[in-house]
């Protein structure tokens, strides 16, 4: 019947209440049914007193069961023998992921058995061993227990979370560093991590390529440790989720983490719930998440700065209409950043900045906000340190602002000058409601104004008396001046006549000067023209001399060439004449001996060869004459620009050309 009943369930919860326990026998019955059950995934036997025998029966069932993933055996008086049986089951069971053995009688032998099983088990990710015999007082584990737990962590290849035991009072951080090389989730709960331990952990995280989640809960992590962790986040590129809750991180630590995340490209979620982070640390984190980067979510609930953090996000997202930031210790620069965000906001109509120690510097920033924002209608700045300067700049800004209807400046350091500026503002804008004094302050302010008015009136009386005495003195001096004016008038008439004469002379001088100036200008112009003409003439003469020199040299060269050519032509002419004479004599001889030569063919053949040779010489001579003629023509063309030279050459060459039978 038990087996049939269990086949319809997925979870068994037999947690003992009011003394009702299943005991050893009940555990054995349940174990028998679990051996074949294929539906149950979760079993809770907390406080049922099953002892070692019941644990052995349950362990025996776990060796064959393939559906159970979580089992709770807390407060069952289980000792080393029962724990060893459970450990043997873990060596063969590959579905169980969570097992809780808190508050039993497990000693070092049982703990070592569990540690040994975890070396080979590849599914268990969560195991609880708190409050057993191998533990010391309270929740602190003994030295031997630490060794065993460190061994389990280092050996296990999964994301092992030993439920407040895993790293409680770590004895050997090196074991943790070794474990970090293979796990993807690093969990530290309820430990006392000092700065030196965190340095080692951060060193291990810097180049770690497997861990994606950090879960550090209630470990007394302070600003220094947070700084060490931040250095790791700068270099690590695999961690995506960071949870550091219930620790002691303050503003400085939050700023370090924010700086690291501004360059980190992997972390998407940051949980800093329940630390000591104030407004300045919250603002630093807000700056990071408001950038369009990898980080998508930050949780700061349980921190003083959470409200401000959420406010900054809301201001940026334009979703809120009322901003409350009262009784804070926001630094001046951070307050400036908030006001700068408000300049771009289009939804907030009411601002509460009371009791924040805001001074004139912040008042100037608020004045700038009022100039650029047209949605804010109500501003509360009560209980701050705004003085006359701040009141005046805000009054000036409100003269141009059309949206603000209420300004609360109660309990500040505004004096008479600031109040006067605000009164002038109210006169020019009667619809504006400015609250700047309580009843007591109004009386004090009125007295200040009264004293200020009386002082002003006394000053006015003194000034009027001084003015009256000065008027009498001025009247006396005026009469003396009238007498002097009459004398001056007479002198002025004489001077007028003299000036008229001088003016006439000056006119004549000016007219003469104009004529002289005109002539001088004409002479200067003529002189300049002559100078330019002389310069042009000098250049022309120089060019003429250069041309004449060039012509003379060219003429001499051509004359020399003509002489040489004439000598050559005469020599050729003599040779030609001699040759013609010889030819003529030979022709006569040939005619006379024609008949004789007919019989002497051999002689004639020789004579023919001689004639051909003579003809060849004649042809060569004619070619030589033609080449000389070409040279002469070329020289003639070069000198064609100069008529005189061209005529001389023509007179010299035409007879030569005619001599040889050529026509130019």
C-alpha positions as CSV (number, residue, x, y, z in Angstrom):
1,X,0.0,0.0,0.0
2,X,2.9,2.4,0.8
3,X,4.4,1.7,-2.6
4,X,1.2,2.3,-4.4
5,X,0.6,5.5,-2.5
6,X,4.1,6.9,-3.2
7,X,3.7,6.2,-6.9
8,X,1.2,9.1,-7.0
9,X,3.4,11.6,-5.3
10,X,6.5,13.6,-6.2
11,X,7.4,14.9,-2.7
12,X,7.5,13.3,0.8
13,X,7.5,15.5,3.9
14,X,7.6,13.6,7.1
15,X,9.1,16.3,9.3
16,X,8.5,15.3,12.9
17,X,5.9,17.4,14.9
18,X,4.7,17.0,18.5
19,X,6.9,13.9,19.0
20,X,5.5,11.9,16.1
21,X,8.5,10.2,14.5
22,X,8.7,7.3,11.9
23,X,11.8,5.9,13.6
24,X,14.0,3.1,12.3
25,X,11.1,0.8,11.2
26,X,9.3,3.6,9.3
27,X,12.6,4.4,7.6
28,X,13.0,0.8,6.5
29,X,9.4,0.6,5.1
30,X,9.9,3.9,3.3
31,X,13.3,2.8,1.9
32,X,11.8,-0.4,0.6
33,X,9.2,1.6,-1.3
34,X,11.8,4.1,-2.7
35,X,13.8,1.3,-4.3
36,X,11.3,1.0,-7.1
37,X,9.5,4.4,-7.0
38,X,9.8,6.5,-10.1
39,X,7.9,9.7,-9.1
40,X,9.3,11.0,-5.8
41,X,12.0,13.7,-6.2
42,X,12.1,15.3,-2.7
43,X,12.2,13.7,0.8
44,X,12.1,15.6,4.1
45,X,12.8,13.3,7.1
46,X,13.9,16.1,9.5
47,X,13.8,15.1,13.1
48,X,12.5,11.5,12.8
49,X,15.1,9.7,14.8
50,X,15.9,7.1,12.2
51,X,19.5,6.6,13.5
52,X,22.3,4.7,11.8
53,X,20.1,1.7,10.8
54,X,17.4,3.9,9.3
55,X,20.1,5.9,7.4
56,X,21.6,2.6,6.1
57,X,18.1,1.6,4.8
58,X,17.6,4.9,3.1
59,X,21.2,4.8,1.7
60,X,20.5,1.4,0.3
61,X,17.4,2.7,-1.5
62,X,19.4,5.7,-2.9
63,X,21.9,3.2,-4.5
64,X,19.1,2.1,-6.9
65,X,16.7,5.0,-7.0
66,X,17.0,7.3,-10.0
67,X,14.4,10.1,-9.3
68,X,15.2,11.6,-5.9
69,X,17.2,14.9,-6.2
70,X,16.9,16.2,-2.6
71,X,16.8,14.6,0.8
72,X,16.7,16.2,4.2
73,X,18.1,13.9,7.1
74,X,18.7,16.6,9.7
75,X,18.3,15.8,13.5
76,X,18.1,12.0,13.1
77,X,20.9,11.0,15.4
78,X,22.9,9.6,12.5
79,X,26.5,8.6,13.4
80,X,29.6,7.7,11.4
81,X,28.2,4.2,10.4
82,X,25.0,5.7,8.9
83,X,27.0,8.5,7.2
84,X,29.4,5.9,5.7
85,X,26.4,4.1,4.2
86,X,25.1,7.4,2.7
87,X,28.6,8.1,1.4
88,X,28.7,4.7,-0.4
89,X,25.3,5.6,-2.0
90,X,26.8,8.9,-3.2
91,X,29.5,7.0,-5.1
92,X,26.9,5.3,-7.3
93,X,23.9,7.7,-7.2
94,X,23.9,10.2,-10.1
95,X,20.6,12.0,-9.5
96,X,20.8,13.3,-6.0
97,X,21.9,17.0,-6.0
98,X,21.1,18.1,-2.4
99,X,21.6,16.3,0.9
100,X,21.2,17.8,4.4
101,X,22.9,16.1,7.5
102,X,22.9,19.0,10.0
103,X,22.5,18.3,13.7
104,X,23.5,14.7,13.8
105,X,26.3,12.7,15.5
106,X,28.7,12.6,12.5
107,X,32.4,12.4,13.5
108,X,35.6,12.8,11.5
109,X,35.3,9.3,10.1
110,X,31.8,10.0,8.6
111,X,33.0,13.4,7.3
112,X,36.0,11.8,5.6
113,X,33.7,9.2,4.0
114,X,31.6,12.0,2.6
115,X,34.7,13.8,1.4
116,X,35.9,10.6,-0.3
117,X,32.5,10.1,-2.0
118,X,32.5,13.7,-3.3
119,X,35.7,13.0,-5.2
120,X,33.8,10.9,-7.7
121,X,30.3,12.1,-7.4
122,X,29.4,14.5,-10.2
123,X,25.8,15.6,-9.3
124,X,25.8,16.8,-5.7
125,X,26.0,20.6,-5.5
126,X,24.7,21.2,-2.0
127,X,25.4,19.4,1.2
128,X,24.9,20.4,4.9
129,X,27.1,19.1,7.7
130,X,26.7,21.9,10.3
131,X,26.5,21.0,14.1
132,X,28.0,17.5,14.1
133,X,30.7,15.9,16.2
134,X,33.6,17.0,14.0
135,X,32.4,20.6,14.6
136,X,33.6,22.6,17.5
137,X,31.6,25.0,19.6
138,X,28.6,26.5,18.0
139,X,28.9,26.6,14.2
140,X,32.7,26.7,14.0
141,X,34.3,23.6,12.5
142,X,37.3,22.0,14.3
143,X,40.7,21.9,12.7
144,X,40.3,18.3,11.6
145,X,36.8,19.2,10.2
146,X,38.3,22.1,8.3
147,X,40.8,19.8,6.7
148,X,38.1,17.4,5.7
149,X,35.8,20.0,4.3
150,X,38.7,21.7,2.4
151,X,39.5,18.3,0.9
152,X,35.9,17.8,-0.2
153,X,35.8,21.3,-1.8
154,X,39.1,20.8,-3.6
155,X,38.2,17.3,-4.9
156,X,34.6,18.0,-6.1
157,X,34.2,19.1,-9.7
158,X,30.8,20.7,-9.3
159,X,29.5,24.0,-8.0
160,X,29.6,22.6,-4.5
161,X,27.9,24.6,-1.8
162,X,28.4,23.0,1.6
163,X,25.6,25.1,3.2
164,X,27.4,27.3,5.7
165,X,30.1,24.6,6.2
166,X,32.0,24.8,3.0
167,X,34.3,27.6,3.8
168,X,33.4,28.5,7.4
169,X,36.6,29.5,9.1
170,X,38.8,28.4,6.2
171,X,42.1,26.9,7.3
172,X,43.7,26.6,3.9
173,X,42.7,29.2,1.3
174,X,44.9,27.4,-1.2
175,X,42.4,24.5,-1.2
176,X,39.7,27.0,-2.1
177,X,41.9,28.4,-4.9
178,X,42.4,24.9,-6.3
179,X,38.7,24.3,-6.2
180,X,38.0,27.5,-8.0
181,X,39.8,26.3,-11.1
182,X,37.0,23.7,-11.8
183,X,33.8,25.1,-10.3
184,X,31.4,27.6,-11.9
185,X,29.8,28.9,-8.8
186,X,31.8,30.1,-5.7
187,X,29.7,30.2,-2.5
188,X,31.0,31.6,0.8
189,X,28.4,31.8,3.6
190,X,28.9,32.8,7.3
191,X,32.7,33.0,7.2
192,X,35.1,35.6,8.6
193,X,37.2,36.5,5.5
194,X,40.0,38.9,6.3
195,X,41.8,41.1,3.8
196,X,44.7,38.7,3.3
197,X,42.3,35.9,2.5
198,X,40.4,38.1,0.0
199,X,43.6,39.1,-1.7
200,X,44.3,35.4,-2.4
201,X,40.7,34.8,-3.5
202,X,40.9,37.9,-5.8
203,X,44.2,36.7,-7.2
204,X,42.6,33.4,-8.0
205,X,39.6,35.1,-9.7
206,X,41.6,37.4,-11.9
207,X,42.6,34.8,-14.5
208,X,39.8,32.3,-13.6
209,X,37.9,31.1,-16.7
210,X,35.2,28.9,-15.1
211,X,33.4,30.7,-12.3
212,X,30.3,32.7,-13.4
213,X,28.7,33.3,-10.0
214,X,30.1,34.7,-6.8
215,X,27.8,34.3,-3.7
216,X,29.4,35.8,-0.6
217,X,26.9,36.0,2.2
218,X,27.6,37.2,5.8
219,X,31.3,37.1,5.6
220,X,32.3,40.4,7.3
221,X,33.6,41.7,4.0
222,X,34.6,45.4,4.5
223,X,35.9,48.2,2.3
224,X,39.4,46.8,2.0
225,X,38.2,43.4,1.1
226,X,35.8,44.9,-1.4
227,X,38.7,46.8,-3.0
228,X,40.6,43.6,-3.5
229,X,37.6,41.9,-5.0
230,X,37.1,44.9,-7.3
231,X,40.6,44.5,-8.7
232,X,39.7,40.9,-9.7
233,X,36.5,42.1,-11.5
234,X,38.6,44.5,-13.6
235,X,40.5,41.6,-15.2
236,X,37.9,38.7,-15.0
237,X,35.7,38.3,-18.0
238,X,33.6,35.2,-17.1
239,X,31.8,36.3,-13.9
240,X,28.2,37.4,-14.7
241,X,26.5,37.4,-11.3
242,X,28.0,38.9,-8.1
243,X,26.1,38.6,-4.8
244,X,27.8,40.1,-1.7
245,X,25.0,40.4,0.8
246,X,24.9,40.9,4.6
247,X,28.5,42.2,4.8
248,X,30.1,45.5,5.9
249,X,30.8,47.2,2.6
250,X,30.5,51.0,2.9
251,X,30.7,53.9,0.5
252,X,34.4,53.5,-0.3
253,X,34.0,49.8,-1.1
254,X,31.0,50.5,-3.2
255,X,32.9,53.1,-5.1
256,X,35.7,50.7,-5.8
257,X,33.3,48.1,-7.1
258,X,31.5,50.7,-9.2
259,X,34.9,51.7,-10.8
260,X,35.7,48.1,-11.6
261,X,32.3,47.5,-13.1
262,X,32.6,50.6,-15.3
263,X,35.3,48.7,-17.3
264,X,34.1,45.1,-16.7
265,X,32.3,43.6,-19.7
266,X,30.8,40.4,-18.2
267,X,28.9,41.2,-15.0
268,X,25.2,41.6,-15.6
269,X,23.8,41.4,-12.0
270,X,25.1,42.9,-8.8
271,X,23.5,42.2,-5.4
272,X,24.8,44.3,-2.4
273,X,21.7,43.9,-0.2
274,X,22.2,44.7,3.6
275,X,25.6,46.4,3.7
276,X,26.7,49.8,5.0
277,X,26.5,51.6,1.7
278,X,25.4,55.3,2.0
279,X,24.3,57.9,-0.5
280,X,27.7,58.5,-2.0
281,X,28.4,54.8,-2.7
282,X,24.8,54.5,-4.1
283,X,25.4,57.4,-6.4
284,X,28.6,55.8,-7.7
285,X,26.7,52.6,-8.5
286,X,23.9,54.6,-10.0
287,X,26.3,56.2,-12.4
288,X,27.5,52.7,-13.6
289,X,24.1,51.2,-14.2
290,X,22.8,54.3,-15.9
291,X,25.4,53.9,-18.6
292,X,24.5,51.7,-21.5
293,X,26.8,48.9,-20.6
294,X,26.7,45.2,-19.6
295,X,25.4,45.7,-16.1
296,X,21.6,45.4,-16.1
297,X,20.6,45.1,-12.4
298,X,21.8,46.3,-9.0
299,X,20.1,45.5,-5.7
300,X,20.8,47.8,-2.7
301,X,17.9,47.2,-0.4
302,X,18.9,47.3,3.3
303,X,21.4,50.1,2.7
304,X,21.1,53.7,3.7
305,X,21.7,54.8,0.1
306,X,19.1,52.6,-1.5
307,X,16.4,55.2,-1.6
308,X,18.8,57.7,-3.3
309,X,19.9,55.0,-5.7
310,X,16.4,54.2,-6.7
311,X,15.7,57.9,-6.9
312,X,18.5,58.5,-9.3
313,X,17.2,55.7,-11.5
314,X,13.7,57.1,-11.4
315,X,14.9,60.6,-12.2
316,X,16.8,59.3,-15.2
317,X,13.8,57.2,-16.3
318,X,11.2,60.1,-16.0
319,X,8.8,58.0,-14.0
320,X,8.3,60.0,-10.7
321,X,6.7,63.3,-9.9
322,X,8.1,63.9,-6.3
323,X,11.7,63.7,-5.3
324,X,12.4,63.3,-1.5
325,X,16.0,63.7,-0.4
326,X,15.8,64.9,3.2
327,X,18.1,64.4,6.3
328,X,21.0,63.0,4.2
329,X,24.7,63.6,4.2
330,X,25.1,63.8,0.4
331,X,28.5,65.3,-0.7
332,X,28.4,68.6,-2.6
333,X,29.6,67.0,-5.9
334,X,27.0,64.3,-5.7
335,X,24.2,66.8,-5.0
336,X,25.4,68.7,-8.1
337,X,25.0,65.5,-10.1
338,X,21.4,65.0,-8.8
339,X,20.6,68.6,-9.8
340,X,22.1,68.1,-13.2
341,X,19.9,65.1,-13.7
342,X,16.9,67.2,-12.8
343,X,17.7,69.7,-15.5
344,X,16.8,66.9,-18.0
345,X,13.8,65.5,-16.1
346,X,10.3,66.4,-17.4
347,X,8.1,64.7,-14.8
348,X,9.2,65.8,-11.3
349,X,7.1,68.7,-10.0
350,X,8.0,68.7,-6.2
351,X,11.5,68.6,-4.7
352,X,12.3,68.0,-1.0
353,X,15.9,68.9,-0.1
354,X,15.3,69.8,3.5
355,X,18.0,69.4,6.3
356,X,20.9,68.5,4.0
357,X,23.3,71.2,5.0
358,X,23.0,72.8,1.5
359,X,25.0,76.0,1.1
360,X,25.2,78.9,-1.3
361,X,27.2,76.8,-3.8
362,X,24.3,74.3,-4.1
363,X,21.8,77.2,-4.1
364,X,23.6,78.5,-7.3
365,X,23.1,75.0,-8.9
366,X,19.4,75.0,-7.9
367,X,19.1,78.5,-9.5
368,X,20.6,77.2,-12.7
369,X,18.1,74.3,-12.5
370,X,15.2,76.8,-12.2
371,X,16.4,78.6,-15.3
372,X,16.5,75.4,-17.4
373,X,13.5,73.5,-15.9
374,X,9.8,74.4,-16.6
375,X,8.1,71.5,-14.8
376,X,9.1,72.0,-11.1
377,X,6.4,73.8,-9.1
378,X,7.4,73.3,-5.5
379,X,10.8,73.4,-3.9
380,X,11.5,72.7,-0.2
381,X,15.0,73.9,1.0
382,X,14.2,74.3,4.7
383,X,16.7,73.6,7.5
384,X,19.9,74.2,5.3
385,X,22.8,76.7,5.3
386,X,21.7,78.9,2.4
387,X,22.8,82.5,2.9
388,X,22.2,85.9,1.3
389,X,24.2,85.0,-1.9
390,X,22.1,81.8,-2.4
391,X,18.8,83.7,-1.8
392,X,19.8,86.4,-4.3
393,X,20.7,84.0,-7.1
394,X,17.5,82.0,-6.6
395,X,15.4,85.2,-6.6
396,X,17.1,86.3,-9.8
397,X,16.4,82.8,-11.4
398,X,12.7,82.9,-10.2
399,X,12.2,86.2,-12.0
400,X,12.5,84.3,-15.3
401,X,10.9,81.1,-14.1
402,X,7.2,80.6,-14.9
403,X,6.5,77.2,-13.2
404,X,7.6,77.5,-9.6
405,X,4.7,78.6,-7.2
406,X,6.2,77.6,-3.8
407,X,9.7,78.1,-2.4
408,X,10.4,77.0,1.2
409,X,13.5,78.6,2.6
410,X,12.7,78.4,6.3
411,X,15.5,78.0,8.9
412,X,18.4,79.0,6.7
413,X,21.1,81.6,7.1
414,X,19.4,84.3,5.0
415,X,20.1,87.9,6.2
416,X,18.7,91.3,5.4
417,X,20.1,91.5,1.9
418,X,18.7,88.1,1.0
419,X,15.3,88.9,2.5
420,X,15.2,92.2,0.5
421,X,15.9,90.3,-2.7
422,X,13.1,87.8,-1.9
423,X,10.7,90.7,-1.0
424,X,11.5,92.4,-4.3
425,X,10.7,89.0,-6.0
426,X,7.4,88.8,-4.2
427,X,6.5,92.4,-5.3
428,X,7.2,91.5,-8.9
429,X,5.5,88.1,-8.7
430,X,2.7,88.3,-6.2
431,X,1.5,84.8,-7.1
432,X,4.7,83.2,-5.9
433,X,4.6,81.8,-2.3
434,X,8.1,82.2,-0.7
435,X,8.4,80.9,2.9
436,X,11.6,82.2,4.5
437,X,10.9,82.8,8.2
438,X,9.1,81.3,11.1
439,X,7.2,83.6,13.5
440,X,10.3,84.1,15.8
441,X,12.4,84.7,12.7
442,X,9.9,87.1,11.3
443,X,10.2,89.3,14.5
444,X,14.0,89.1,14.3
445,X,14.0,89.9,10.7
446,X,11.6,92.8,11.2
447,X,13.9,94.2,13.9
448,X,16.8,93.8,11.5
449,X,14.9,95.6,8.8
450,X,13.9,98.3,11.3
451,X,17.5,98.8,12.4
452,X,18.5,98.7,8.7
453,X,15.8,101.4,7.9
454,X,16.9,103.6,10.8
455,X,20.5,103.4,9.9
456,X,19.6,104.2,6.3
457,X,17.5,107.3,7.4
458,X,20.3,108.6,9.6
459,X,22.6,108.2,6.6
460,X,20.1,110.1,4.4
461,X,19.9,113.0,7.0
462,X,23.7,113.3,7.1
463,X,23.9,113.2,3.3
464,X,21.1,115.9,3.0
465,X,23.0,118.1,5.4
466,X,26.2,117.7,3.4
467,X,24.3,118.5,0.3
468,X,22.8,121.7,1.8
469,X,26.2,123.1,2.9
470,X,27.7,122.2,-0.5
471,X,24.8,124.0,-2.2
472,X,25.6,127.3,-0.3
473,X,29.2,126.9,-1.2
474,X,28.2,126.3,-4.8
475,X,26.0,129.5,-4.8
476,X,28.9,131.7,-3.6
477,X,31.2,130.2,-6.1
478,X,28.6,130.7,-8.8
479,X,28.5,134.6,-8.1
480,X,32.3,134.7,-8.4
481,X,32.0,132.8,-11.6
482,X,29.5,135.3,-13.0
483,X,31.9,138.1,-12.5
484,X,34.7,136.1,-14.1
485,X,32.3,135.2,-16.9
486,X,31.8,139.0,-17.8
487,X,35.6,139.5,-18.0
488,X,35.9,136.3,-20.0
489,X,33.1,137.6,-22.4
490,X,35.1,140.7,-23.1
491,X,38.3,138.7,-23.7
492,X,36.2,136.4,-25.8
493,X,35.2,139.3,-28.1
494,X,38.8,140.4,-28.5
495,X,39.8,136.9,-29.1
496,X,37.0,136.5,-31.6
497,X,38.3,139.4,-33.7
498,X,41.8,138.0,-33.5
499,X,40.6,134.5,-34.3
500,X,38.7,135.9,-37.3
501,X,41.9,137.5,-38.6
502,X,43.8,134.4,-38.0
503,X,41.1,132.3,-39.7
504,X,41.3,134.6,-42.8
505,X,45.1,134.2,-42.9
506,X,44.8,130.5,-42.3
507,X,42.3,130.3,-45.2
508,X,44.7,132.1,-47.6
509,X,47.6,129.9,-46.4
510,X,45.5,126.8,-46.9
511,X,44.5,127.8,-50.4
512,X,48.2,128.5,-51.3
513,X,49.2,125.2,-49.6
514,X,46.6,123.5,-51.8
515,X,48.1,124.9,-55.0
516,X,51.6,124.2,-53.8
517,X,50.6,120.7,-52.9
518,X,49.0,120.2,-56.3
519,X,52.1,121.3,-58.1
520,X,54.3,119.2,-55.9
521,X,52.1,116.2,-56.6
522,X,52.4,116.9,-60.4
523,X,56.1,117.3,-60.1
524,X,56.4,114.1,-58.1
525,X,54.3,112.3,-60.7
526,X,56.4,113.7,-63.6
527,X,59.6,112.8,-61.8
528,X,58.4,109.2,-61.3
529,X,57.4,109.0,-65.0
530,X,60.8,110.3,-66.1
531,X,62.5,107.9,-63.7
532,X,60.6,104.9,-65.1
533,X,61.4,106.1,-68.7
534,X,65.1,106.4,-67.9
535,X,65.0,102.9,-66.4
536,X,63.3,101.6,-69.6
537,X,65.8,103.4,-71.8
538,X,68.7,102.0,-69.8
539,X,67.3,98.5,-70.3
540,X,66.8,99.2,-74.0
541,X,70.4,100.3,-74.4
542,X,71.7,97.3,-72.6
543,X,69.5,95.0,-74.8
544,X,70.8,96.9,-77.9
545,X,74.5,96.4,-76.8
546,X,73.8,92.7,-76.2
547,X,72.2,92.4,-79.7
548,X,75.1,94.2,-81.4
549,X,77.6,92.1,-79.6
550,X,75.8,88.9,-80.5
551,X,75.4,90.1,-84.2
552,X,79.1,90.9,-84.4
553,X,80.2,87.5,-83.1
554,X,77.7,85.7,-85.4
555,X,78.9,87.8,-88.4
556,X,82.5,86.9,-87.7
557,X,81.6,83.2,-87.4
558,X,79.7,83.3,-90.7
559,X,82.5,85.2,-92.5
560,X,85.0,82.6,-91.4
561,X,82.7,79.8,-92.5
562,X,82.1,81.5,-95.9
563,X,85.9,81.8,-96.4
564,X,86.4,78.2,-95.6
565,X,83.6,77.2,-97.9
566,X,84.9,79.4,-100.8
567,X,88.4,77.8,-100.5
568,X,86.9,74.4,-100.6
569,X,84.7,75.2,-103.6
570,X,87.7,76.6,-105.5
571,X,89.6,73.4,-104.9
572,X,86.7,71.3,-106.1
573,X,86.3,73.6,-109.2
574,X,89.9,73.2,-110.2
575,X,89.7,69.4,-109.8
576,X,86.5,69.3,-111.9
577,X,88.0,71.5,-114.6
578,X,91.0,69.3,-114.8
579,X,88.8,66.2,-114.9
580,X,86.7,67.7,-117.7
581,X,89.9,68.5,-119.7
582,X,91.1,65.0,-119.3
583,X,87.7,63.6,-120.4
584,X,87.7,65.9,-123.4
585,X,91.2,64.7,-124.5
586,X,90.3,61.2,-123.9
587,X,87.1,61.6,-126.0
588,X,89.2,63.0,-128.9
589,X,91.6,60.1,-128.7
590,X,88.6,57.7,-128.5
591,X,87.0,59.2,-131.6
592,X,90.3,59.1,-133.5
593,X,91.0,55.6,-132.5
594,X,87.4,54.3,-132.7
595,X,88.2,52.1,-135.6
596,X,91.3,50.8,-133.8
597,X,89.4,50.2,-130.7
598,X,86.8,48.1,-132.5
599,X,89.4,45.4,-132.9
600,X,90.7,45.8,-129.5
601,X,87.7,44.9,-127.3
602,X,89.8,44.1,-124.3
603,X,91.2,47.6,-124.4
604,X,87.7,49.1,-124.8
605,X,86.5,47.0,-121.8
606,X,89.2,48.5,-119.7
607,X,88.3,52.0,-120.9
608,X,84.7,51.4,-120.0
609,X,85.6,50.5,-116.5
610,X,87.7,53.6,-116.3
611,X,84.7,55.7,-117.5
612,X,82.4,54.1,-114.9
613,X,85.0,55.0,-112.3
614,X,85.1,58.6,-113.5
615,X,81.3,58.7,-113.5
616,X,81.2,57.5,-109.9
617,X,83.7,60.2,-108.9
618,X,81.5,62.8,-110.6
619,X,78.4,61.5,-108.8
620,X,80.2,61.7,-105.5
621,X,81.4,65.2,-106.3
622,X,77.9,66.3,-107.1
623,X,76.6,64.8,-103.8
624,X,79.4,66.6,-101.9
625,X,78.4,69.9,-103.6
626,X,74.7,69.3,-102.6
627,X,75.6,68.7,-98.9
628,X,77.6,72.0,-98.9
629,X,74.6,73.7,-100.4
630,X,72.4,72.4,-97.6
631,X,74.8,73.6,-95.0
632,X,74.9,77.1,-96.7
633,X,71.1,77.2,-96.8
634,X,70.8,76.2,-93.1
635,X,73.2,79.0,-92.1
636,X,71.3,81.4,-94.3
637,X,68.0,80.6,-92.5
638,X,69.6,81.2,-89.1
639,X,70.6,84.7,-90.2
640,X,67.3,85.6,-91.9
641,X,66.2,87.7,-88.9
642,X,68.9,90.3,-89.7
643,X,68.4,91.9,-93.1
644,X,71.9,93.2,-93.5
645,X,73.4,89.8,-92.7
646,X,70.9,88.0,-95.0
647,X,71.7,90.4,-97.9
648,X,75.5,89.9,-97.5
649,X,75.2,86.1,-97.4
650,X,72.9,86.2,-100.5
651,X,75.4,88.4,-102.4
652,X,78.2,86.0,-101.4
653,X,76.4,82.7,-102.0
654,X,74.4,83.5,-105.2
655,X,77.5,83.7,-107.5
656,X,78.8,80.4,-106.0
657,X,75.5,78.7,-106.6
658,X,75.3,80.1,-110.1
659,X,78.8,78.9,-110.7
660,X,77.8,75.3,-110.0
661,X,74.6,75.6,-111.9
662,X,72.2,75.9,-108.9
663,X,69.5,78.5,-108.4
664,X,68.6,79.9,-105.0
